[in-house]
Amino acid sequence: MLLRKFFRTAWSYKAQVLSMVIMIMLGVGVFLGFNMEWYTIEQDTSRFFADTLYADYRIYSETGFTTEELEKIRAIPGVEAATRFLSVNLDLADDSGRSLALDVSENFTVSAFVVTSGAPYDEESGGIWLSDKFAEANGFALGDTLRLRYQGAEISGEVVGLIKSGEHMICLADANQVMPDYRTFGFAYISPKKLISALDFAFYPQINVRSSLTKEEVEKAVGEALGYTAMVVSKEEHAVYKEAQGEATEGKTMGSVLPVLFLVIAILTMVTTKHRIAVNEKLQIGTLKALGFHNGRILRHYAAYGFGIGLLGTALGVALGYWLCSLVMSEDGMMGTYFDMPDWSLWMPAFCPPLLAAIVALLTAVSWLSVREQLRGTAAEALRPYQPKKMKKSFFERGRGWERKRFAVKWNLRDIMRHKSRSAMTLLGVTGCMILLVGGLGMRDTMAGFLDMLDNDISNYTTKVNLVDGVDADAGIALSDELEGDWVYQSGISLDGDTVVLEVYDNARDHIRILDEKNRPIRMEDGGVYLCLRLKDRAAIGETITFSPYGSEEKYTAKVLGYHRSVMTESVAMTKACADSLGIPYGVSAVYTDRSAREIGSDARISGTQDQQQLMDSFRSFTSIMDSMVLILVLAAIVLGVVVLYNLGVLSYIERSRELATLKVLGFRDRKLGSLLISQNVWLSVLGVVVGLPAGVGVLQWLLMALAGEYELKLMLGPTTYCVSVLLTFGVSLAVGLLVARKSRKIDMVEALKGAE
């Protein structure tokens, strides 16, 4: 009998049951999907780094390292393996605008690669091992000949293997590029023997080290071994590892905000709904008790609803979570355009299964406790209809002018105060919907503003020309003059023990601009330096900073003249005249010119070129991924609003059916009853928008600081975001209100008004 009743009761509350299943599915799915994403990044990238013997430390020298210096590094206690390493960007010799990062490692126990097809690495080989993604994007195959330009010479060889490398898991041409573009840039490896045969010399500006020592221990040991302070970069500071860990950290941060909001709303909605259903089932519960069913059996019967809904919703949520994670973490997914690695297994954090079990147990316990409250006393007491608790006069009723208020206002205010939990859940649902819409659309506005700033305010050039390491300053400046360009020198310095970038500018032709905090172009003065916004706390304007270039024991002190907005790097910027006055040695790292890449011929000083349009395309690829995430958030917000508002609206209708029937008997027409139901939704929606709008802006600002601090993004929300967020929220509220209001036409006045007694 109870089994038949189980299905009959579930059918009679089908709207509530379906909404609870959907809410639990959404809450669990979004929570699980976001948390699986960051954990999968950690697991898959860690395994790939281990497989490719990713270096723990990189030691840099602009003049290059000798074999004697390498042996000194290898002799340091705690160093497991070390190799001299070269990585330089070279253009393809066919003038196609494509380039490669060419890597050479003397010892393949550090910074190696995995072969996806073709021959394994052979240090005696004269072949080239090419990025499989670059090969696929550009039509290269095993056996093809690849030709590269290097300092006026040519390096050519047969493609003998297609590979993936931990050093280039995120394959970017330089720090200004944010998304890989394998149509224009990839990577390749050759053997040291191939390098010497092609160039008749070997230049290694880098030593890669595998060691469990701390950075402080490595820096001290390297300084003692080499006799000078060398620039040591840990893997945590290296672009690829840093970005991979940054993606995982961003996923953790995101997973601790929006998914938790989803989950909390889902659980609270379930709690509120189950409690109201238990109240509505009071007569049924009393009847079962009068028929002789023991309390324990009745409790188990009703607890089964919570268990079944929780189990079904959680199971569907797990499937949704895996699907959402696969949309992001798969070779064909969003991260497939960012990470280049062979294994894309999905991983669930260890805390998720116990948490999912706890959610099902909690929902079961809620059902149990809600029904136990109705079983108190004798069967006769249980059979009495539910009586709402007596309410004292609310703040509104005690206020002046209460009697002059319209009936609809009085009725709705009293109902809101009587059913505070239902009203609070409706408000929470609307607020959550608003936060998601403002956060998602606002992030898109912010990125669009950032791209506009980068494209129109900072960049005023056509091509960025990268120079080879160690080019003489006079030669680099001469090249800049030939190309009628501006130039910049970038080098690592130690500032208060931290590694930052020193940037020396000569931008008299206005091809590259410096912006202040308000994104206005400024002309840097010669009497000091400008700190990027992320270094703003290091010194106030007018104070001085002291820094030391790596590879030198010299210390320089300069006055802080202002702050500038840096696109990607933590940097200290100065003019060429300032560097001259301080006696800082510098070269030329890159030249910015209006000439196209095809107009720039081969030159021994040039390592590669980068079209400004390629840079913008890279950012637009990044924003296309963000657009997909925004779309998911907007759809989730709409579903959240519809399900929560409809579920609670139907509950409100059921609870007020007797009152509505009374009003109908007194002559209220269906349209008037409908307006009563809709108006309460509208009131709560207005309050939800008022609360949700600033809350959404606050959450977005916090997310920008936590997720994209390295880009120095400025929060930007356009009027369209505000309008769309408000209109969508009100649209959902109004549509749900109309659906619920239509139910008043079908109310059975006799059944609603008859008493159990």
C-alpha positions in Angstrom: 0.0 0.0 0.0 2.7 2.4 0.9 4.5 1.7 -2.3 1.5 2.7 -4.3 1.1 5.8 -2.1 4.7 6.6 -2.7 4.2 6.9 -6.5 0.7 8.6 -6.1 2.2 11.3 -3.8 5.2 11.8 -6.0 2.9 12.3 -9.0 0.7 14.8 -7.1 3.8 16.8 -6.4 5.4 16.2 -9.7 6.3 19.8 -10.3 8.1 20.0 -6.9 9.8 16.6 -7.3 11.0 17.5 -10.8 12.3 21.0 -9.6 14.1 19.4 -6.7 15.8 16.8 -8.9 16.8 19.6 -11.4 18.1 21.8 -8.6 20.2 19.0 -7.0 21.4 18.0 -10.5 22.4 21.6 -11.3 24.0 22.2 -7.9 26.0 18.9 -7.8 26.8 19.1 -11.6 28.2 22.7 -11.5 30.0 22.1 -8.3 31.5 18.8 -9.4 32.3 20.1 -12.9 34.2 23.1 -11.7 36.1 21.2 -9.1 36.9 18.3 -11.4 38.3 20.9 -13.9 41.0 22.3 -11.6 41.9 18.9 -10.2 42.2 17.4 -13.6 44.5 20.2 -14.6 46.7 19.4 -11.6 46.8 15.7 -12.2 47.2 15.6 -16.0 49.8 18.4 -16.2 51.8 16.9 -13.3 52.0 13.6 -15.0 53.1 15.2 -18.3 55.8 17.3 -16.5 57.1 14.1 -14.9 57.1 12.2 -18.2 59.0 15.0 -20.0 61.5 15.5 -17.1 60.4 19.1 -16.6 63.2 21.2 -15.1 62.8 22.5 -11.5 65.1 25.5 -12.0 66.4 27.5 -15.0 69.6 29.5 -14.7 70.1 32.3 -17.3 73.1 34.2 -18.6 73.1 36.6 -21.5 76.7 35.7 -22.3 76.1 31.9 -22.3 77.4 29.1 -20.2 80.6 27.1 -20.7 81.0 23.4 -20.1 83.1 24.1 -17.1 80.3 26.2 -15.5 77.8 23.3 -16.3 80.1 20.9 -14.4 80.2 23.2 -11.4 76.4 23.3 -11.4 76.2 19.5 -11.6 78.6 19.2 -8.7 76.3 21.0 -6.4 74.9 18.6 -3.7 71.2 18.1 -4.3 71.3 18.6 -8.0 70.0 15.4 -9.7 70.6 16.4 -13.3 71.6 19.5 -15.3 71.9 20.4 -19.0 72.9 23.4 -21.0 69.8 24.5 -22.9 69.0 26.7 -25.8 65.5 27.9 -26.8 65.3 30.6 -29.5 62.4 31.8 -31.7 63.2 31.4 -35.4 61.3 32.2 -38.5 60.6 29.7 -41.2 62.7 30.4 -44.3 59.7 30.5 -46.6 58.7 34.1 -45.5 55.3 32.8 -44.5 55.2 34.7 -41.2 55.4 31.4 -39.3 58.0 30.8 -36.6 59.2 28.1 -34.2 60.8 27.9 -30.8 63.9 25.8 -31.6 65.2 23.9 -28.5 68.5 22.2 -28.0 69.3 20.1 -24.8 72.7 18.6 -24.2 71.4 16.1 -21.7 68.1 14.4 -22.4 67.5 13.6 -18.7 66.2 17.2 -18.3 63.6 19.1 -20.4 62.9 16.2 -22.8 59.8 15.4 -24.9 57.5 12.6 -25.8 57.2 11.3 -29.3 53.7 10.8 -30.7 54.9 9.4 -34.0 58.2 8.9 -35.8 61.6 8.2 -34.5 62.7 8.5 -30.8 65.3 11.1 -29.9 68.8 10.4 -31.1 71.7 12.8 -30.2 73.5 11.7 -33.3 70.6 12.5 -35.6 70.6 15.4 -38.0 66.8 15.5 -38.1 64.2 17.7 -36.5 61.5 16.7 -34.0 58.5 19.0 -34.6 55.4 19.9 -32.6 52.6 17.6 -33.8 50.0 20.4 -33.5 52.1 22.8 -35.5 52.6 20.1 -38.1 48.9 19.4 -38.3 48.0 23.1 -38.5 50.5 23.7 -41.3 50.4 20.5 -43.3 53.9 19.1 -42.3 54.4 15.4 -42.2 57.2 12.9 -41.4 59.9 13.1 -44.0 59.3 16.7 -45.0 62.1 19.2 -44.9 62.0 22.1 -42.5 64.1 25.3 -43.1 64.7 27.9 -40.4 66.6 31.2 -40.4 69.0 31.9 -37.6 71.2 35.0 -37.5 71.5 35.1 -41.3 72.2 31.4 -41.5 69.9 28.6 -42.3 69.1 25.4 -40.3 67.4 22.8 -42.3 66.6 19.1 -41.7 64.1 16.3 -42.2 61.2 16.0 -39.8 61.9 12.7 -38.2 59.4 12.8 -35.3 56.3 14.5 -34.1 56.4 15.4 -30.4 54.8 17.1 -27.4 57.0 18.9 -24.8 56.5 20.0 -21.2 58.6 23.0 -21.9 56.0 24.1 -24.5 52.8 22.6 -23.1 51.5 26.2 -23.4 53.1 27.2 -26.7 53.4 31.0 -26.7 55.8 33.1 -28.7 56.4 35.5 -25.9 54.8 37.0 -22.7 52.5 39.2 -24.8 50.7 36.3 -26.3 48.0 34.7 -24.2 46.7 31.8 -26.5 48.7 29.4 -28.6 48.2 29.8 -32.4 49.8 26.8 -34.1 49.1 28.2 -37.5 51.8 30.8 -36.9 54.0 29.5 -34.0 55.1 26.1 -32.7 58.3 24.4 -31.4 60.9 22.0 -32.5 64.0 20.1 -31.1 67.3 19.4 -32.7 70.4 17.6 -31.3 73.5 19.5 -30.1 75.4 17.9 -33.0 72.9 19.3 -35.5 73.3 22.8 -34.0 77.0 22.7 -34.3 77.0 21.3 -37.8 74.6 24.0 -38.9 76.2 27.0 -37.3 79.8 25.9 -36.5 79.3 27.1 -32.9 77.1 26.4 -29.9 75.6 29.1 -27.6 73.7 28.0 -24.5 72.3 30.9 -22.5 70.4 28.6 -20.1 71.1 25.7 -17.7 68.1 23.6 -16.8 68.3 21.8 -13.4 66.3 19.1 -11.7 66.7 19.3 -7.9 64.6 19.1 -4.8 66.5 22.1 -3.2 64.7 25.3 -2.4 65.2 28.3 -4.6 67.2 30.1 -1.8 69.5 27.1 -1.6 69.9 26.9 -5.3 70.6 30.6 -5.7 73.2 30.5 -2.9 74.9 27.4 -4.3 74.9 28.7 -7.9 76.4 32.0 -6.8 79.2 30.3 -4.9 79.8 27.8 -7.7 79.9 30.4 -10.5 81.4 33.3 -8.5 78.6 35.8 -9.5 74.9 36.2 -9.0 73.0 34.4 -11.8 69.3 34.7 -12.6 67.6 31.6 -11.2 64.0 31.0 -12.1 62.1 28.2 -10.3 59.5 26.1 -12.2 56.8 28.0 -10.2 58.0 31.2 -11.9 58.5 29.7 -15.4 55.7 30.7 -17.8 54.4 27.2 -18.6 54.3 25.7 -15.1 53.1 29.0 -13.7 50.2 29.3 -16.1 49.3 25.6 -15.6 49.2 26.1 -11.8 47.5 29.4 -12.3 44.7 27.7 -14.2 44.3 25.2 -11.4 44.3 27.9 -8.8 41.8 29.9 -10.8 39.6 26.8 -11.0 39.8 26.4 -7.2 38.9 30.0 -6.7 36.0 29.8 -9.1 34.9 26.5 -7.6 34.7 28.1 -4.2 32.3 30.8 -5.3 29.7 30.3 -8.0 29.4 26.4 -7.8 29.0 26.7 -4.0 26.3 29.3 -4.6 24.5 26.8 -6.9 24.9 24.0 -4.4 23.7 26.1 -1.4 20.6 27.3 -3.3 19.8 23.8 -4.4 20.1 22.4 -0.9 18.1 25.2 0.7 15.5 25.0 -1.9 15.2 21.3 -1.2 15.0 21.9 2.5 12.3 24.5 2.1 10.3 22.5 -0.4 10.4 19.2 1.7 9.3 21.1 4.8 6.3 22.7 3.0 5.4 19.3 1.4 5.4 17.7 4.8 3.1 20.4 6.1 0.7 19.9 3.2 0.8 16.1 3.8 -0.2 16.5 7.5 -3.7 15.0 7.0 -2.2 12.0 5.0 0.4 11.5 7.8 -2.4 11.6 10.4 -4.5 9.1 8.4 -1.6 6.6 8.2 -1.1 7.0 12.0 -4.8 6.4 12.7 -4.7 3.3 10.5 -2.1 1.8 12.8 1.2 2.5 11.0 4.0 2.9 13.4 5.8 6.2 13.4 9.1 4.6 12.3 7.4 3.1 9.2 5.8 6.4 8.3 9.1 8.2 8.8 10.9 5.7 6.6 8.2 6.1 3.9 8.5 9.9 3.7 12.3 9.8 4.2 12.4 7.7 1.0 11.3 10.7 -1.0 14.3 12.7 0.2 16.6 9.8 -0.4 15.2 9.0 -3.8 15.3 12.7 -5.0 18.7 13.2 -3.5 20.1 10.0 -5.1 18.6 10.7 -8.5 19.6 14.3 -8.5 23.1 13.5 -7.4 23.5 10.7 -10.0 22.4 13.1 -12.8 24.6 15.8 -11.3 27.6 13.5 -11.5 26.9 12.9 -15.1 26.4 16.6 -15.7 29.7 17.3 -13.8 31.7 14.9 -16.0 30.1 16.4 -19.1 30.9 20.0 -18.1 34.4 19.0 -17.2 34.9 17.3 -20.6 33.7 20.4 -22.3 36.7 22.2 -20.8 39.3 19.5 -20.2 39.5 17.5 -23.4 41.7 17.7 -26.5 38.7 19.1 -28.4 37.5 21.2 -25.5 38.2 24.7 -24.4 41.5 23.8 -22.7 42.5 21.8 -25.7 43.3 25.0 -27.5 45.5 26.1 -24.5 47.3 23.0 -23.3 49.2 20.6 -25.6 49.6 17.3 -23.8 48.9 13.7 -24.7 46.7 12.6 -21.7 43.3 14.1 -21.0 41.9 11.8 -18.3 39.2 13.3 -16.0 39.8 13.2 -12.3 37.5 13.8 -9.4 38.9 15.4 -6.2 39.0 13.0 -3.2 36.6 15.2 -1.1 33.8 15.0 -3.7 32.4 11.4 -3.1 32.1 11.9 0.7 30.5 15.3 0.0 28.0 13.8 -2.4 27.1 11.1 0.1 26.7 13.7 2.7 24.3 15.7 0.5 22.1 12.6 0.0 22.2 11.9 3.7 21.3 15.5 4.5 18.3 15.5 2.1 17.1 12.2 3.6 17.5 13.7 7.1 15.5 16.8 6.1 12.6 14.6 5.0 12.8 12.6 8.2 12.8 15.6 10.5 10.1 17.4 8.6 7.7 14.5 8.9 8.7 13.7 12.5 7.5 17.2 13.4 4.0 16.3 12.0 3.9 13.0 14.0 4.0 14.6 17.4 1.1 13.8 19.6 -1.8 11.4 19.1 -3.4 10.3 15.8 -6.3 12.7 16.4 -3.9 15.6 16.8 -2.0 14.6 13.6 -5.3 14.5 11.7 -6.0 18.2 12.5 -5.3 20.5 9.5 -2.1 22.5 9.7 -2.7 25.8 11.4 -0.3 28.6 10.6 1.3 30.1 13.6 -0.3 33.2 15.0 1.5 36.2 13.8 2.2 39.4 15.7 1.8 42.6 13.9 4.7 43.2 11.7 6.8 46.3 11.4 4.7 47.3 8.4 1.4 46.9 10.2 2.6 49.0 13.1 3.7 51.8 10.8 1.7 54.9 10.0 -0.6 54.7 7.0 -1.1 50.9 7.1 -4.9 51.3 7.0 -4.7 53.5 3.9 -2.7 50.9 1.9 -4.5 48.9 -0.8 -5.7 45.4 0.0 -3.2 43.7 -2.4 -0.3 45.4 -0.6 -1.6 44.4 2.8 -2.2 40.8 1.7 1.2 40.3 0.1 3.1 41.9 3.0 1.4 39.7 5.5 2.0 36.6 3.4 5.7 37.5 3.1 6.1 38.0 6.8 4.1 34.8 7.6 6.2 32.6 5.2 9.6 34.0 5.8 11.6 30.9 4.7 9.8 30.7 1.4 10.2 34.4 0.8 13.9 34.3 1.7 14.5 31.4 -0.7 12.7 33.3 -3.5 14.9 36.3 -2.7 18.0 34.2 -2.6 17.2 32.6 -6.0 16.7 36.0 -7.7 19.8 37.4 -6.1 21.8 34.3 -7.2 20.4 34.7 -10.7 21.5 38.3 -10.8 25.0 37.6 -9.4 25.6 35.0 -12.2 24.3 37.3 -14.9 26.3 40.4 -13.8 29.4 38.3 -13.1 29.3 36.5 -16.5 28.4 39.4 -18.7 30.6 41.8 -16.7 33.6 39.6 -17.2 33.0 39.7 -21.0 32.7 43.5 -20.9 35.9 43.7 -18.9 37.8 41.6 -21.4 36.4 43.5 -24.3 37.6 46.8 -22.7 41.0 45.2 -22.1 41.3 44.2 -25.8 40.2 47.7 -26.9 42.9 49.2 -24.6 45.5 46.8 -25.9 44.6 47.3 -29.6 44.0 51.0 -29.6 45.7 52.6 -26.6 48.9 50.6 -26.1 49.7 49.0 -29.5 50.3 51.5 -32.4 52.5 49.2 -34.5 52.2 46.6 -37.2 55.0 44.2 -36.4 57.1 43.3 -33.4 60.6 42.3 -34.3 62.3 40.1 -31.7 66.1 40.3 -31.6 68.5 37.4 -30.8 70.0 37.3 -27.3 73.2 39.2 -26.8 72.8 41.7 -29.7 74.9 44.8 -29.1 72.9 47.8 -28.1 74.3 49.9 -30.9 73.4 47.2 -33.5 69.9 46.9 -32.0 69.3 50.7 -32.1 70.6 50.8 -35.6 68.1 48.2 -36.7 65.3 50.1 -35.0 66.3 53.2 -36.9 66.4 51.3 -40.2 62.8 50.0 -39.5 61.7 53.5 -38.2 60.5 51.8 -35.0 60.6 52.1 -31.2 62.5 49.6 -29.1 62.4 48.0 -25.7 64.9 46.1 -23.6 63.7 43.6 -21.1 65.9 41.9 -18.5 65.4 40.1 -15.1 66.3 42.1 -12.0 66.1 41.4 -8.3 63.8 43.8 -6.4 63.6 43.1 -2.7 64.5 39.5 -3.4 61.8 39.0 -6.0 62.4 38.5 -9.7 60.7 41.2 -11.8 61.4 42.6 -15.3 63.3 45.8 -16.1 62.0 47.5 -19.2 64.0 50.3 -20.9 62.0 52.1 -23.5 62.8 54.4 -26.5 59.3 55.1 -27.9 59.7 58.5 -29.4 57.8 57.4 -32.6 54.8 56.5 -30.4 54.6 52.9 -31.7 54.3 51.4 -28.2 52.6 53.4 -25.5 52.7 53.5 -21.7 49.4 53.9 -19.8 48.7 55.2 -16.3 46.1 53.8 -13.9 43.3 55.4 -15.7 44.4 53.9 -19.1 45.6 57.3 -20.3 48.9 57.5 -22.4 51.8 59.1 -20.5 55.2 60.3 -21.6 57.7 58.9 -19.2 60.2 61.3 -17.7 63.9 60.7 -17.5 64.5 61.3 -13.8 63.3 57.9 -12.5 61.3 54.8 -12.9 57.6 53.7 -13.2 56.3 50.7 -11.3 53.6 48.5 -12.7 50.3 48.5 -10.7 51.1 45.1 -9.2 54.3 46.6 -7.6 52.5 49.7 -6.4 52.9 48.6 -2.8 56.7 48.5 -3.1 57.1 52.3 -3.0 55.1 55.5 -3.1 55.7 58.2 -5.7 58.7 60.2 -4.7 60.3 57.3 -2.8 63.3 55.3 -4.1 63.8 51.6 -5.0 67.0 49.6 -5.2 67.4 46.7 -7.6 70.2 44.6 -9.0 70.4 43.1 -12.5 71.0 39.3 -12.6 74.5 38.4 -13.7 75.9 41.5 -12.0 76.8 42.5 -8.5 75.9 46.2 -9.2 73.0 47.8 -7.3 71.0 50.7 -8.7 68.8 53.2 -6.8 66.1 55.1 -8.7 63.3 57.5 -7.7 59.7 56.3 -8.4 58.0 58.9 -10.6 54.7 57.1 -11.1 52.8 53.9 -11.9 51.9 52.3 -15.2 49.6 49.5 -16.4 51.5 46.5 -17.5 49.8 44.0 -19.9 51.5 40.8 -18.7 54.7 41.2 -16.7 55.6 42.6 -13.3 57.9 45.3 -14.5 59.9 48.4 -13.6 59.9 50.8 -16.6 62.3 53.6 -17.5 63.5 55.6 -20.4 66.8 55.1 -22.3 68.0 58.4 -20.9 67.3 57.3 -17.4 69.2 54.0 -17.9 72.1 56.0 -19.3 72.2 58.4 -16.3 72.1 55.4 -13.9 74.8 53.6 -15.9 72.6 50.5 -16.4 73.9 48.4 -19.3 71.1 47.5 -21.8 70.6 46.1 -25.2 67.5 45.8 -27.5 65.1 42.9 -27.0 62.4 43.9 -29.5 61.6 46.6 -32.1 58.1 47.8 -32.8 57.6 49.1 -36.4 54.8 50.0 -38.9 56.4 47.7 -41.5 54.8 44.4 -42.2 56.7 41.1 -41.6 57.1 40.5 -45.3 58.8 43.9 -45.7 61.4 42.9 -43.1 64.2 40.9 -44.7 66.5 38.3 -43.2 69.0 39.7 -40.7 71.5 38.2 -38.3 70.1 40.4 -35.5 66.5 39.2 -35.9 65.3 36.0 -34.3 61.7 36.3 -35.4 58.8 38.6 -36.1 55.3 38.8 -34.6 52.4 40.5 -36.4 50.3 42.7 -34.1 47.2 41.2 -35.6 48.5 37.7 -34.5 48.6 39.0 -30.9 45.1 40.3 -31.1 43.9 37.1 -32.6 45.5 35.3 -29.6 43.5 37.4 -27.2 40.3 36.9 -29.2 40.8 33.2 -29.0 41.0 33.6 -25.3 37.8 35.6 -25.3 36.0 33.1 -27.4 36.6 30.5 -24.6 35.3 33.1 -22.1 32.2 33.6 -24.3 31.5 29.9 -24.0 31.8 30.1 -20.2 29.6 33.2 -20.1 27.0 31.5 -22.1 27.0 28.5 -19.7 26.7 30.9 -16.7 23.8 32.9 -18.4 21.9 29.7 -19.2 22.6 28.3 -15.7 21.3 31.6 -14.2 18.1 31.4 -16.2 17.5 27.8 -15.3 18.3 28.6 -11.6 15.8 31.5 -11.6 13.0 29.5 -13.4 13.3 26.4 -11.3 13.6 28.2 -7.9 10.8 30.7 -8.6 8.4 28.2 -10.2 9.0 25.7 -7.4 8.4 28.2 -4.6 5.6 29.9 -6.6 3.7 26.6 -6.8 4.3 26.0 -3.1 3.0 29.4 -2.4 -0.1 28.7 -4.5 -0.8 25.4 -2.7 -0.3 27.0 0.8 -2.7 29.9 -0.1 -5.3 27.8 -2.0 -7.8 28.2 0.8 -7.2 32.0 1.0 -7.5 32.3 -2.8 -10.7 30.3 -2.8 -12.1 32.6 -0.1 -11.3 35.6 -2.2 -12.9 34.0 -5.2 -16.1 33.4 -3.2 -16.0 37.1 -2.2 -16.1 38.1 -5.8 -12.4 38.5 -6.8 -11.9 37.7 -10.5 -9.2 35.4 -11.8 -7.3 38.4 -13.2 -7.2 40.1 -9.8 -6.1 36.9 -8.1 -3.4 36.5 -10.7 -2.1 40.1 -10.1 -1.9 39.2 -6.3 0.3 36.3 -7.0 2.5 38.1 -9.6 2.9 41.2 -7.6 4.6 39.4 -4.7 7.1 37.8 -7.1 7.8 41.2 -8.6 8.4 42.7 -5.2 10.9 40.0 -4.3 12.5 40.3 -7.7 13.0 44.1 -7.3 14.6 43.5 -3.9 16.7 40.6 -5.4 17.9 42.9 -8.2 18.7 45.7 -5.7 20.8 43.3 -3.6 22.1 41.2 -6.5 23.5 44.0 -8.7 26.1 45.3 -6.2 26.8 41.8 -5.0 27.4 40.7 -8.6 29.8 43.7 -9.1 31.6 42.8 -5.9 31.9 39.2 -6.8 33.2 40.1 -10.2 35.8 42.5 -8.8 37.0 39.8 -6.4 37.2 37.3 -9.2 39.2 39.7 -11.4 41.7 40.1 -8.6 41.9 36.4 -7.9 41.7 35.0 -11.5 43.3 37.6 -13.7 45.6 39.7 -11.5 48.5 39.2 -13.9 46.7 41.1 -16.6 46.0 44.1 -14.5 42.4 44.2 -15.8 40.2 47.2 -15.0 36.6 46.4 -14.1 34.3 47.6 -16.9 30.6 47.0 -17.0 28.6 48.5 -20.0 25.0 49.6 -19.8 24.0 46.6 -21.9 25.2 44.3 -19.1 23.1 46.1 -16.5 20.0 46.2 -18.8 20.3 42.6 -19.9 20.8 41.3 -16.4 17.9 43.3 -15.0 15.6 42.5 -17.9 16.4 38.8 -17.9 15.9 38.5 -14.1 12.5 40.4 -14.3 11.6 38.4 -17.4 12.1 35.1 -15.6 10.2 36.3 -12.6 7.3 37.6 -14.6 7.1 34.5 -16.8 7.1 32.2 -13.7 4.5 34.5 -12.0 2.2 34.2 -15.0 2.5 30.4 -15.1 1.6 30.2 -11.4 -1.2 32.8 -11.7 -2.9 30.7 -14.3 -3.5 28.0 -11.7 -5.9 30.2 -9.9 -8.4 29.7 -12.7 -8.6 26.0 -11.9 -9.0 26.2 -8.2 -11.7 24.0 -6.7 -13.4 26.3 -4.2 -15.4 23.6 -2.4 -12.4 21.3 -1.9 -10.2 24.2 -0.8 -12.7 25.5 1.7 -13.9 22.4 3.3 -12.4 21.6 6.7 -11.1 18.3 8.0 -13.2 18.6 11.1 
